[in-house]
């Protein structure tokens, strides 16, 4: 079965299917799809659907990561939907959670840390400091306030990142100026061995190890 031309074009633009997003976040694809529905939806879709399938931009992926965290931390979906709508209108931005803002939750509200102030983003009310939940898992690197790339497991696999400007947004290992898709490195290591794969692609054995570990993680 051939891939529709529109999907090929979306792939070049760094688009992600709901299944790809689900694998990266460790949730069910139906859960990701549910975030794109409703009135208002948790995440706005800014790419066209192809053959009935929905695609997310890199900003959508970063925002899905934040939405997943907030829901898991206990923020009620209905309240989060209203907060997302309020944030989109407040900042005139379709993906407010994909920007460089310090967001967290107390388990019921979506909060922004602004200097010494804590703001409830649904009501714009200033709250008193209190014990807040840990930050988001993974790490997003921002440039000029916008998400530039995502490091899914920065402590265990610091060389692995998802960068929409490289390899069409596929997970890659970045070592100095070299960027190789993790799938490519892992498959090479499986066929030819770790040392041969590292030599062929001009990366260290550690880079190959991290590529293999990442592919095993998302396949589990």
Secondary structure in CASP SS format (residue, H / E / C, confidence):
PFRMAT SS
TARGET T0000
AUTHOR 0000-0000-0000
METHOD secondary structure of the structure
MODEL  1
X C 1.00
X C 1.00
X C 1.00
X C 1.00
X H 1.00
X H 1.00
X H 1.00
X H 1.00
X H 1.00
X H 1.00
X H 1.00
X H 1.00
X C 1.00
X C 1.00
X C 1.00
X E 1.00
X E 1.00
X H 1.00
X H 1.00
X H 1.00
X H 1.00
X H 1.00
X H 1.00
X H 1.00
X H 1.00
X C 1.00
X C 1.00
X C 1.00
X H 1.00
X H 1.00
X H 1.00
X H 1.00
X H 1.00
X H 1.00
X H 1.00
X C 1.00
X C 1.00
X C 1.00
X C 1.00
X C 1.00
X C 1.00
X C 1.00
X C 1.00
X C 1.00
X C 1.00
X C 1.00
X C 1.00
X C 1.00
X C 1.00
X E 1.00
X C 1.00
X C 1.00
X E 1.00
X C 1.00
X E 1.00
X E 1.00
X C 1.00
X H 1.00
X H 1.00
X H 1.00
X H 1.00
X H 1.00
X H 1.00
X H 1.00
X H 1.00
X H 1.00
X H 1.00
X H 1.00
X H 1.00
X H 1.00
X H 1.00
X H 1.00
X C 1.00
X C 1.00
X C 1.00
X C 1.00
X H 1.00
X H 1.00
X H 1.00
X H 1.00
X H 1.00
X H 1.00
X H 1.00
X H 1.00
X H 1.00
X H 1.00
X H 1.00
X H 1.00
X H 1.00
X H 1.00
X H 1.00
X C 1.00
X C 1.00
X C 1.00
X C 1.00
X H 1.00
X H 1.00
X H 1.00
X E 1.00
X C 1.00
X C 1.00
X C 1.00
X E 1.00
X E 1.00
X E 1.00
X C 1.00
X C 1.00
X C 1.00
X C 1.00
X E 1.00
X E 1.00
X E 1.00
X E 1.00
X E 1.00
X C 1.00
X C 1.00
X E 1.00
X E 1.00
X E 1.00
X E 1.00
X C 1.00
X C 1.00
X C 1.00
X C 1.00
X E 1.00
X E 1.00
X E 1.00
X C 1.00
X C 1.00
X C 1.00
X C 1.00
X C 1.00
X C 1.00
X C 1.00
X C 1.00
X C 1.00
X C 1.00
X C 1.00
X E 1.00
X E 1.00
X E 1.00
X E 1.00
X E 1.00
X C 1.00
X C 1.00
X E 1.00
X E 1.00
X E 1.00
X E 1.00
X E 1.00
X E 1.00
X C 1.00
X C 1.00
X C 1.00
X C 1.00
X C 1.00
X C 1.00
X C 1.00
X C 1.00
X E 1.00
X E 1.00
X E 1.00
X C 1.00
X C 1.00
X C 1.00
X C 1.00
X H 1.00
X H 1.00
X H 1.00
X C 1.00
X E 1.00
X E 1.00
X E 1.00
X E 1.00
X E 1.00
X C 1.00
X C 1.00
X E 1.00
X E 1.00
X E 1.00
X E 1.00
X H 1.00
X H 1.00
X H 1.00
X H 1.00
X H 1.00
X H 1.00
X H 1.00
X H 1.00
X H 1.00
X H 1.00
X H 1.00
X C 1.00
X H 1.00
X H 1.00
X H 1.00
X H 1.00
X H 1.00
X H 1.00
X H 1.00
X H 1.00
X C 1.00
X C 1.00
X C 1.00
X H 1.00
X H 1.00
X H 1.00
X H 1.00
X H 1.00
X H 1.00
X H 1.00
X H 1.00
X H 1.00
X H 1.00
X H 1.00
X H 1.00
X H 1.00
X H 1.00
X H 1.00
X C 1.00
END
